[in-house]
C-alpha cells in the first residue's frame, strides 16, 4: 500500500507541475492534479478489465501447412 500511495503522490505532483509550468496558474495546476489522475485511474480500471478478458481467451495454435 505504501508503494501505491507514493506513486499516487508522485502522479499528482507531476500533473500539478506540468499544468503549472504550462499555464502559470496555481488554480489550473491544482485542478489538473486532481482531475487528470482521477480520470486516468478510471480509464486504467477499464483497461485492466479488457486486458483480463483478452488474456482469458483461448490461445490460437499455429498449424504447419
Residue, then its C-alpha position, 0 to 999 in steps of 0.5 A: x500500500x505504501x508503494x501505491x500511495x507514493x506513486x499516487x503522490x508522485x502522479x499528482x505532483x507531476x500533473x500539478x507541475x506540468x499544468x503549472x509550468x504550462x499555464x502559470x496558474x496555481x488554480x489550473x495546476x491544482x485542478x489538473x492534479x486532481x482531475x487528470x489522475x482521477x480520470x486516468x485511474x478510471x480509464x486504467x480500471x477499464x483497461x485492466x478489465x479488457x486486458x483480463x478478458x483478452x488474456x482469458x481467451x483461448x490461445x490460437x495454435x499455429x498449424x504447419x501447412 
